[in-house]
């Protein structure tokens, strides 16, 4: 009887098992893993087209309702009111879509998907950043739909194509920053139902208590004081200026609001995600 002999050296034994040309793959970087998981978020949208239905129909519905029910009473004519309303609806639509970030996050947490991500040799926060990258595509689609419907109804952006593009990019940036707020709430609440209910409640209060639908000058003093510090108001005003005449006077406060959201909520979200089980 013969006895099989094995090399005593573990590295040589592993080399014979794997073969000469096999090498461990290099660990993927933060950007590549984020983009890959962003693509995953887009594939999920493809498999659940109802997400994009809500993202596009809701802002269009608000545009039609407020333009034709209240436009004449507020501005004299529906078309004149549309010039004021549409940039605000653009921002509001992006904000409502941003709540889906937390809903998708909590769904993945409940299904154990993030536990599997943690076992992979990838940059740890990439599931969060990947989801937010995927959301940028939804913001863009929603914004283009809103502007297209507005143009069909009579909206005329005197800021030209550059003003419209600038307004869309600003709204998308703000949506990206606000998504980090919902990400933190999703990690804390951990259920899609709780996140969705709280998100709709907070956004309804913040968007209606802003300058999206009416000028703050017509509001009571206490409400006007809140609207003046509401970051949504700064972004809406800057978007409105870019689209109406290409003005940039309010761009600074809008970008400052975005920066504050990122500085505060990105570290908190990543810290909570790293500590979550």
Phi, psi and omega per residue, in radians:
X1 nan 2.358 -3.128
X2 -1.768 2.565 -3.138
X3 -1.908 2.227 3.141
X4 -1.210 2.381 3.130
X5 -1.890 2.483 -3.125
X6 -2.172 2.520 3.125
X7 -1.047 2.441 3.115
X8 -1.266 -0.492 -3.107
X9 -1.319 2.051 -3.142
X10 -1.072 -0.638 -3.125
X11 -1.140 -0.686 3.115
X12 -1.174 -0.666 3.122
X13 -1.119 -0.767 3.116
X14 -1.129 -0.668 3.130
X15 -1.073 -0.694 -3.130
X16 -1.236 -0.590 3.136
X17 -1.211 -0.794 -3.067
X18 -1.374 -0.509 -3.061
X19 1.707 2.834 -3.026
X20 -1.203 -0.593 -2.993
X21 -1.644 0.027 -3.092
X22 -1.546 2.276 3.120
X23 -2.331 2.572 3.068
X24 -1.062 2.422 3.141
X25 -1.210 2.540 3.105
X26 -1.235 2.430 -3.120
X27 -1.094 2.253 -3.112
X28 -1.170 2.639 -3.119
X29 -1.444 3.042 -3.096
X30 -1.102 -0.733 -3.103
X31 -1.150 -0.803 -3.087
X32 -1.132 -0.718 3.125
X33 -1.210 -0.632 3.106
X34 -1.138 -0.758 3.133
X35 -1.143 -0.711 3.130
X36 -1.086 -0.776 3.121
X37 -1.285 -0.419 2.983
X38 -1.146 -0.681 3.070
X39 -1.115 -0.638 3.077
X40 -1.041 -0.724 3.117
X41 -1.093 -0.650 3.121
X42 -1.224 -0.643 3.095
X43 -1.116 -0.644 3.091
X44 -1.103 -0.630 3.088
X45 -1.143 -0.707 3.127
X46 -1.059 -0.656 -3.124
X47 -1.434 -0.284 3.102
X48 -2.254 1.287 -3.065
X49 -1.099 -0.252 3.099
X50 -1.077 -0.459 3.097
X51 -1.075 -0.781 3.140
X52 -1.280 -0.488 3.084
X53 -1.060 -0.832 3.116
X54 -1.150 -0.636 -3.096
X55 -1.183 -0.468 -3.095
X56 -1.796 -0.650 -3.074
X57 -1.268 -0.692 -3.086
X58 -1.051 -0.883 3.118
X59 -1.145 -0.585 3.087
X60 -1.135 -0.719 3.111
X61 -1.079 -0.775 3.106
X62 -1.081 -0.707 3.133
X63 -1.054 -0.831 -3.114
X64 -1.157 -0.789 -3.085
X65 -1.104 -0.900 -3.056
X66 -1.264 -0.586 -3.129
X67 -1.159 -0.829 -2.991
X68 -1.656 -0.323 3.079
X69 -1.586 -0.668 -3.029
X70 -2.033 -0.177 -3.066
X71 -1.055 -0.772 -3.132
X72 -1.143 -0.657 -3.120
X73 -1.262 -0.558 -3.055
X74 -1.540 -0.791 -3.025
X75 -2.070 -0.008 -3.137
X76 1.740 -0.792 3.092
X77 -2.374 2.663 3.134
X78 -1.113 -0.687 -3.096
X79 -1.163 -0.695 3.122
X80 -1.149 -0.693 3.129
X81 -1.173 -0.566 3.137
X82 -1.067 -0.604 3.124
X83 -1.085 -0.606 3.123
X84 -1.410 -0.696 -2.964
X85 -1.324 -0.745 -2.895
X86 -1.046 -0.736 3.085
X87 -1.037 -0.617 3.096
X88 -1.190 -0.700 3.097
X89 -1.117 -0.627 3.089
X90 -1.010 -0.828 3.128
X91 -1.188 -0.742 -3.133
X92 -1.072 -0.717 3.128
X93 -1.067 -0.746 3.107
X94 -1.116 -0.697 -3.118
X95 -1.136 -0.715 3.125
X96 -1.152 -0.613 3.087
X97 -1.157 -0.585 -3.059
X98 -1.071 -0.430 3.126
X99 -1.164 -0.418 -3.138
X100 -1.158 -0.351 3.058
X101 -1.019 -0.852 -3.127
X102 -1.231 -0.608 3.115
X103 -1.102 -0.806 3.113
X104 -1.135 -0.652 3.137
X105 -1.105 -0.844 -3.127
X106 -1.167 -0.572 3.072
X107 -1.103 -0.774 3.097
X108 -1.121 -0.654 3.114
X109 -1.121 -0.735 3.141
X110 -1.166 -0.600 -3.108
X111 -1.494 -0.037 3.104
X112 1.393 0.211 -3.110
X113 -1.132 -0.715 -3.094
X114 -1.224 -0.444 3.048
X115 -1.114 -0.649 3.092
X116 -1.240 -0.636 3.090
X117 -1.087 -0.674 -3.118
X118 -1.144 -0.429 -3.133
X119 -1.438 -0.132 -3.122
X120 -1.555 2.646 3.110
X121 -1.421 1.125 -3.116
X122 -2.197 2.887 3.057
X123 -1.018 2.180 -2.933
X124 -1.022 -0.777 -3.130
X125 -1.365 0.029 -3.051
X126 -1.035 -0.537 3.039
X127 -1.068 -0.565 3.103
X128 -1.282 -0.889 -3.109
X129 -1.161 -0.596 3.109
X130 -1.103 -0.751 3.113
X131 -1.083 -0.671 -3.133
X132 -1.239 -0.593 3.067
X133 -1.117 -0.739 3.087
X134 -1.084 -0.617 3.137
X135 -1.145 -0.512 3.127
X136 -1.021 -0.605 3.111
X137 -1.157 -0.714 3.111
X138 -1.143 -0.681 3.084
X139 -1.045 -0.768 -3.109
X140 -1.107 -0.775 -3.128
X141 -1.108 -0.803 3.139
X142 -1.064 -0.748 -3.115
X143 -1.121 -0.752 3.137
X144 -1.112 -0.696 3.121
X145 -1.115 -0.779 -3.131
X146 -1.075 -0.813 -3.142
X147 -1.124 -0.713 3.141
X148 -1.102 -0.776 3.100
X149 -1.113 -0.729 3.112
X150 -1.055 -0.756 3.105
X151 -1.079 -0.665 3.121
X152 -1.173 -0.537 -3.133
X153 -1.480 -0.214 3.115
X154 2.106 0.144 3.094
X155 -1.216 2.286 -3.123
X156 -2.234 1.737 -3.128
X157 -1.354 1.838 -3.100
X158 -1.282 -0.157 3.048
X159 -1.333 -0.082 3.093
X160 1.349 -3.018 -3.102
X161 -1.099 -0.684 3.139
X162 -1.134 -0.670 3.094
X163 -1.128 -0.714 3.122
X164 -1.141 -0.798 3.134
X165 -1.097 -0.734 3.106
X166 -1.085 -0.727 3.107
X167 -1.111 -0.735 3.124
X168 -1.119 -0.781 -3.129
X169 -1.119 -0.663 3.112
X170 -1.141 -0.759 3.111
X171 -1.085 -0.715 3.126
X172 -1.142 -0.706 3.101
X173 -1.086 -0.763 3.135
X174 -1.132 -0.707 3.081
X175 -1.072 -0.712 3.105
X176 -1.064 -0.750 -3.130
X177 -1.191 -0.738 3.129
X178 -1.155 -0.509 3.127
X179 -1.035 -0.516 3.098
X180 -1.185 -0.507 3.044
X181 -1.127 -0.826 3.133
X182 -1.174 -0.562 3.086
X183 -1.059 -0.802 3.113
X184 -1.103 -0.763 3.124
X185 -1.104 -0.662 3.111
X186 -1.111 -0.694 3.128
X187 -1.213 -0.465 3.130
X188 -1.457 -0.821 -3.056
X189 -1.399 -0.693 2.969
X190 1.188 0.203 3.037
X191 -2.325 2.366 -3.125
X192 -1.054 -0.638 -3.098
X193 -1.132 -0.781 -3.130
X194 -1.145 -0.741 -3.133
X195 -1.132 -0.773 -3.117
X196 -1.107 -0.778 -3.129
X197 -1.135 -0.807 -3.135
X198 -1.169 -0.694 -3.141
X199 -1.079 -0.803 -3.140
X200 -1.145 -0.656 3.130
X201 -1.134 -0.870 -3.108
X202 -1.125 -0.772 -3.109
X203 -1.190 -0.631 3.093
X204 -1.076 -0.765 3.129
X205 -1.143 -0.802 -3.057
X206 -1.248 -0.625 -3.120
X207 -1.352 -0.640 3.105
X208 -1.311 -0.514 3.045
X209 -1.583 0.959 3.124
X210 -2.567 -2.960 -3.134
X211 -1.749 0.440 3.135
X212 -1.206 -0.765 -2.989
X213 -1.798 -0.547 -3.140
X214 -2.469 2.829 3.080
X215 -1.300 2.425 -3.126
X216 -1.080 -0.370 -3.103
X217 -1.063 -0.409 -3.110
X218 -1.548 -0.019 -3.051
X219 -1.610 2.795 3.002
X220 -1.056 2.745 -3.054
X221 -1.009 -0.754 -3.093
X222 -1.161 -0.643 3.136
X223 -1.293 -0.679 3.110
X224 -1.079 -0.645 3.120
X225 -1.097 -0.665 3.101
X226 -1.216 -0.742 -3.138
X227 -1.068 -0.638 -3.106
X228 -1.132 -0.458 3.127
X229 -1.815 -0.024 3.116
X230 -1.236 2.080 -3.121
X231 -1.067 -0.456 3.093
X232 -1.061 -0.681 3.141
X233 -1.086 -0.706 3.116
X234 -1.109 -0.744 -3.121
X235 -1.194 -0.723 3.128
X236 -1.109 -0.767 3.133
X237 -1.089 -0.758 3.129
X238 -1.131 -0.712 3.104
X239 -1.126 -0.729 3.131
X240 -1.107 -0.749 3.140
X241 -1.140 -0.756 3.142
X242 -1.058 -0.720 -3.088
X243 -1.372 -0.589 -3.045
X244 -1.384 -0.759 -3.096
X245 -2.537 0.165 -3.128
X246 1.329 0.227 -3.119
X247 -1.205 2.618 -3.095
X248 -2.228 0.301 -3.065
X249 -1.137 -0.556 -3.124
X250 -1.690 0.060 -3.091
X251 -1.169 -0.641 -3.136
X252 -1.055 -0.950 3.100
X253 -1.041 -0.607 3.126
X254 -1.151 -0.788 3.126
X255 -1.187 -0.585 3.084
X256 -1.124 -0.704 3.091
X257 -1.064 -0.737 3.105
X258 -1.087 -0.757 -3.117
X259 -1.121 -0.706 3.132
X260 -1.098 -0.744 3.121
X261 -1.063 -0.741 -3.140
X262 -1.166 -0.796 -3.087
X263 -1.100 -0.640 -3.086
X264 -1.422 -0.839 -2.900
X265 -1.664 -0.381 3.078
X266 -1.137 -0.909 3.111
X267 -1.061 -0.699 -3.139
X268 -1.120 -0.724 -3.125
X269 -1.161 -0.785 -3.134
X270 -1.144 -0.715 3.113
X271 -1.089 -0.779 -3.138
X272 -1.160 -0.682 3.122
X273 -1.143 -0.713 3.135
X274 -1.170 -0.512 -3.133
X275 -1.573 -0.256 -3.076
X276 -1.253 2.620 3.137
X277 -1.896 nan nan
